[in-house]
Structures are given as structure tokens and as C-alpha cells.
Amino acid sequence: MNKKLIRHGNSLALVIDKPILELLQINEDTPLELTSDGDRLMVSPHRDKARQRKLRVSLDKINATFGQDLKRLAE
């Protein structure tokens, strides 16, 4: 998807389409993290440490229970 920046006062803004916002569960209150590798600009929702920890625990449980099955499926 190609987008153009729009003028917003003295700045430029990037408009994110509603389907993408819904997919990422982002709304106007979601803090966003901007990073760059020197060539690209990456925008991602900033997730707090507690949420990341909860995800890690869930993934560890899934891997402990189904890890071997998932490896076989990936082959």
C-alpha cells in the first residue's frame, strides 16, 4: 500500500486506514512507537511490559505443550 504524507499545521501526518487500525487494535489513544533502520520508518503500537510478559508466558506454555507437534507441522 502506498501512502502520501499530508500537511498538518507545520508538520506532516500519515493517515492510517481504518482496516489497518482494526487489524492492529489501534485507536486514537494507543501510544505508537516509531523506529527506523536508517532506510525505513516502522510504526508499531507500544505494548507495555506487563502485556509482553503475559504473551511470553502464554507462548512458553503453548511451546511446552505443543512444541514437538508444531515442529513436525513446520517440516
PyMOL commands that set and color helices and strands:
alter all, ss='L'
color gray80, all
select helices_A, chain A and resi 18-24+49-74
alter helices_A, ss='H'
color red, helices_A
select strands_A, chain A and resi 6-8+11-13+32-36+41-45
alter strands_A, ss='S'
color yellow, strands_A
deselect
rebuild
show_as cartoon
